[in-house]
Structures are given as C-alpha cells and as structure tokens.
Amino acid sequence: MASVKASESGDALTRAVEFLEAGAWQQAHEIVQGEKSNVAAWLHGIVHTLEGDLDNARYWYRRTTREFPGAAAVQREIVAARLALAEEHRA
C-alpha cells in the first residue's frame, strides 16, 4: 500500500511539473502545498519563484537540500525537477 501512495504522490508531482512548464504556477501550487516530500518543497520553491515571491521561494529552498539559484534559473530548475522525478520513477 505504501508504494501505491508513493506512486500517487509522484504522479501528482509530475502533474505539478507539467503545470510549471506551462507557467500555470497556481495549479502547481494547489498540488505541492499538500505534499510533504523534499521534491515537493523544491517544487514549492519553484512555484513561488514563478509567482515572483522570492522570499517565500528562498524559504522553500531552505527546506530542501538545494540552494536557491535565483529567478533567472527557474526554467533550468523546472527541467531538473522533471529529470529528478523521472529518476525516482525508474528506481
């Protein structure tokens, strides 16, 4: 049962990344705010970067193992998040 929950969470986070890629940070925010994982916190930071709330973005990055790269790197961060989620699904 735990693997089903992890899979459902991963699917939700993948949807969140798809929203981020489309610039739909509000929809991504609805997903990530209900998740507790390190990846969800990272995505939450990306959400607030896209929103323009950089103080809040820094807060969410501090909750991860990643350093806040600044607003100029947001598209690279979205790509990196997609790759990280794909790697998790393969594991």
C-alpha positions as CSV (number, residue, x, y, z in Angstrom):
1,M,0.0,0.0,0.0
2,A,2.9,2.4,0.7
3,S,4.2,2.0,-2.8
4,V,0.8,3.0,-4.2
5,K,0.8,6.1,-2.1
6,A,4.4,7.0,-3.2
7,S,3.3,6.4,-6.8
8,E,0.2,8.6,-6.5
9,S,2.4,11.3,-4.9
10,G,4.9,11.0,-7.7
11,D,2.2,11.3,-10.3
12,A,0.8,14.4,-8.6
13,L,4.3,16.0,-8.6
14,T,4.7,15.1,-12.2
15,R,1.4,16.9,-12.9
16,A,2.7,19.9,-10.9
17,V,5.9,20.0,-13.1
18,E,3.7,20.0,-16.2
19,F,1.8,23.0,-14.8
20,L,5.1,24.7,-14.0
21,E,6.3,24.1,-17.6
22,A,3.1,25.7,-18.8
23,G,3.6,28.7,-16.5
24,A,0.5,27.7,-14.5
25,W,2.0,28.1,-11.1
26,Q,-1.4,28.5,-9.3
27,Q,-2.4,24.9,-10.3
28,A,1.1,23.6,-9.4
29,H,0.8,25.3,-6.0
30,E,-2.5,23.5,-5.3
31,I,-0.7,20.2,-5.8
32,V,2.6,20.9,-4.0
33,Q,1.1,22.5,-0.9
34,G,-0.5,19.2,0.1
35,E,2.7,17.2,-0.3
36,K,5.5,16.7,2.3
37,S,8.5,15.4,0.3
38,N,11.7,17.1,-0.4
39,V,10.9,17.2,-4.1
40,A,7.5,18.9,-3.2
41,A,9.3,21.5,-1.2
42,W,11.6,22.1,-4.2
43,L,8.7,22.5,-6.5
44,H,7.0,24.8,-3.9
45,G,10.1,27.0,-4.2
46,I,9.8,27.0,-8.0
47,V,6.2,27.9,-7.7
48,H,7.0,31.0,-5.6
49,T,9.9,31.9,-7.9
50,L,7.5,31.9,-10.9
51,E,5.0,33.9,-8.8
52,G,7.7,36.5,-8.1
53,D,7.6,35.9,-4.3
54,L,11.4,35.3,-3.9
55,D,11.4,35.5,-0.1
56,N,8.9,32.7,0.0
57,A,10.8,30.8,-2.7
58,R,14.0,31.0,-0.6
59,Y,12.1,29.6,2.4
60,W,11.0,26.5,0.4
61,Y,14.5,26.0,-1.0
62,R,15.9,26.1,2.6
63,R,13.6,23.2,3.4
64,T,15.4,21.2,0.7
65,T,19.0,20.2,0.1
66,R,19.2,22.7,-2.8
67,E,20.5,26.2,-2.9
68,F,18.2,28.9,-4.2
69,P,19.6,29.7,-7.7
70,G,17.6,32.9,-8.3
71,A,14.8,33.8,-10.5
72,A,16.9,33.7,-13.7
73,A,17.4,29.9,-13.2
74,V,13.7,29.0,-12.9
75,Q,13.4,27.2,-16.3
76,R,16.5,25.2,-15.6
77,E,15.1,24.2,-12.2
78,I,11.9,23.0,-13.8
79,V,13.9,20.8,-16.2
80,A,16.0,19.5,-13.3
81,A,12.8,18.7,-11.3
82,R,11.3,16.8,-14.2
83,L,14.6,14.8,-14.5
84,A,14.7,14.1,-10.8
85,L,11.1,12.8,-10.8
86,A,11.8,10.6,-13.8
87,E,14.7,9.2,-12.0
88,E,12.6,8.5,-8.9
89,H,10.0,6.6,-11.1
90,R,12.8,4.4,-12.5
91,A,14.1,3.5,-9.1
